[in-house]
Amino acid sequence: MIITMSTLLILTAIGVVYYWSDFYLRGSVHTVKEDWYIKFERAFPPADIWMAACALVGAIGLLLGQTYGIVFSLLAASSLIFLAFMDITFNIQNRLYHLVATLNQMRFELFINLWTLGLGIALIIYLSARIYTI
């Protein structure tokens, strides 16, 4: 299970790099082109970079059997849940989930929301049993 969780953390960090590279270079991940949406999204890179860095450090630590792996993986988990709730709340308030039926970008956004929330919860459940091994 350690290898699975570490792999998911690494994939998450890679996904963050992909998303923001696309967001700024191509823009194909933009759900809508409106200024209010772009401004909201541009607030996320520092938090996403923090989460991705914690995910990478956590994954490496878990694979090496180091205590910092649990600590940084839990930091990543909390960050994932926070980012998921920020996105989900924004999408609900702006009725963006209605676009899932017609836009691939919104389907991708929904996938990201489910991935971040699900992985964050899974990491906390899995790692909470290992905290006492620190």
C-alpha positions as CSV (number, residue, x, y, z in Angstrom):
1,M,0.0,0.0,0.0
2,I,3.0,2.3,0.6
3,I,4.0,2.0,-3.0
4,T,0.4,2.8,-4.2
5,M,0.1,5.8,-2.0
6,S,3.5,7.1,-3.0
7,T,2.7,6.6,-6.6
8,L,-0.6,8.5,-6.3
9,L,1.3,11.4,-4.5
10,I,3.9,11.5,-7.3
11,L,1.2,11.4,-10.0
12,T,-0.6,14.2,-8.2
13,A,2.5,16.4,-8.2
14,I,3.1,15.6,-11.9
15,G,-0.6,16.5,-12.6
16,V,-0.1,19.9,-10.9
17,V,2.8,20.7,-13.2
18,Y,0.8,19.6,-16.2
19,Y,-2.3,21.6,-15.2
20,W,-0.4,24.9,-14.6
21,S,1.8,24.5,-17.6
22,D,-1.3,24.1,-19.8
23,F,-3.2,26.8,-18.0
24,Y,-0.5,29.4,-18.7
25,L,0.9,28.2,-22.0
26,R,-2.1,26.8,-23.9
27,G,-5.2,27.5,-21.9
28,S,-7.0,24.3,-22.9
29,V,-7.9,23.5,-19.3
30,H,-9.8,26.8,-18.9
31,T,-13.4,25.9,-18.2
32,V,-14.6,29.4,-19.2
33,K,-12.7,32.3,-20.6
34,E,-14.3,34.9,-18.3
35,D,-12.1,37.3,-16.4
36,W,-13.7,36.3,-13.0
37,Y,-12.8,32.7,-13.6
38,I,-9.2,33.3,-14.7
39,K,-8.6,35.6,-11.7
40,F,-9.9,32.9,-9.3
41,E,-7.7,30.2,-10.9
42,R,-4.6,32.4,-10.8
43,A,-4.9,32.5,-7.0
44,F,-4.1,28.7,-6.8
45,P,-0.5,28.2,-8.0
46,P,1.2,29.0,-4.7
47,A,-1.1,26.6,-2.8
48,D,-0.8,24.0,-5.5
49,I,3.0,24.2,-5.5
50,W,3.0,23.8,-1.7
51,M,0.8,20.7,-2.0
52,A,2.8,19.2,-4.8
53,A,6.1,19.8,-2.9
54,C,4.6,18.1,0.2
55,A,3.3,15.3,-2.0
56,L,6.8,14.7,-3.5
57,V,8.6,14.9,-0.2
58,G,6.0,12.7,1.4
59,A,6.2,10.1,-1.4
60,I,9.9,9.9,-1.2
61,G,9.8,9.6,2.6
62,L,7.2,6.9,2.5
63,L,9.2,4.9,0.0
64,L,12.4,5.2,2.1
65,G,10.5,4.4,5.3
66,Q,11.3,7.7,6.9
67,T,9.2,9.5,9.5
68,Y,9.1,12.7,7.3
69,G,7.2,10.7,4.7
70,I,4.2,10.4,7.0
71,V,4.4,14.0,8.1
72,F,4.6,15.4,4.6
73,S,2.1,13.0,3.2
74,L,-0.4,14.2,5.8
75,L,0.4,17.8,5.0
76,A,-0.3,17.0,1.3
77,A,-3.5,15.3,2.3
78,S,-4.8,18.3,4.2
79,S,-3.8,20.6,1.4
80,L,-5.6,18.4,-1.1
81,I,-8.8,18.5,0.9
82,F,-8.6,22.2,1.3
83,L,-8.0,22.8,-2.4
84,A,-10.8,20.4,-3.3
85,F,-13.3,22.3,-1.1
86,M,-12.2,25.7,-2.5
87,D,-12.7,24.4,-6.0
88,I,-16.0,22.6,-5.3
89,T,-17.4,25.6,-3.5
90,F,-16.5,27.9,-6.3
91,N,-17.9,25.5,-8.9
92,I,-21.2,25.1,-7.1
93,Q,-21.6,28.9,-6.4
94,N,-21.0,29.7,-10.1
95,R,-23.0,26.8,-11.4
96,L,-20.1,25.4,-13.3
97,Y,-20.9,21.7,-12.7
98,H,-23.8,22.2,-15.2
99,L,-21.1,22.4,-17.9
100,V,-20.0,18.7,-17.2
101,A,-22.6,17.6,-19.8
102,T,-21.1,19.7,-22.6
103,L,-17.4,20.6,-21.8
104,N,-14.4,18.3,-21.5
105,Q,-12.7,20.9,-19.5
106,M,-15.4,20.7,-16.8
107,R,-15.2,16.9,-16.9
108,F,-11.5,17.3,-16.2
109,E,-12.2,19.8,-13.4
110,L,-14.7,17.3,-11.9
111,F,-12.1,14.6,-12.1
112,I,-9.6,16.9,-10.3
113,N,-12.1,17.7,-7.6
114,L,-12.8,14.0,-7.0
115,W,-9.2,13.0,-7.1
116,T,-8.0,15.7,-4.7
117,L,-10.8,15.1,-2.2
118,G,-10.6,11.3,-2.5
119,L,-6.8,11.1,-2.2
120,G,-6.7,13.5,0.7
121,I,-9.2,11.5,2.6
122,A,-7.6,8.1,1.7
123,L,-4.2,9.4,2.8
124,I,-5.5,10.5,6.2
125,I,-7.3,7.2,6.8
126,Y,-4.3,5.1,5.7
127,L,-1.6,7.2,7.4
128,S,-3.4,7.9,10.7
129,A,-2.9,4.3,11.7
130,R,0.9,4.8,11.2
131,I,1.3,8.0,13.2
132,Y,2.2,6.1,16.3
133,T,5.1,4.5,14.5
134,I,6.9,7.9,14.4
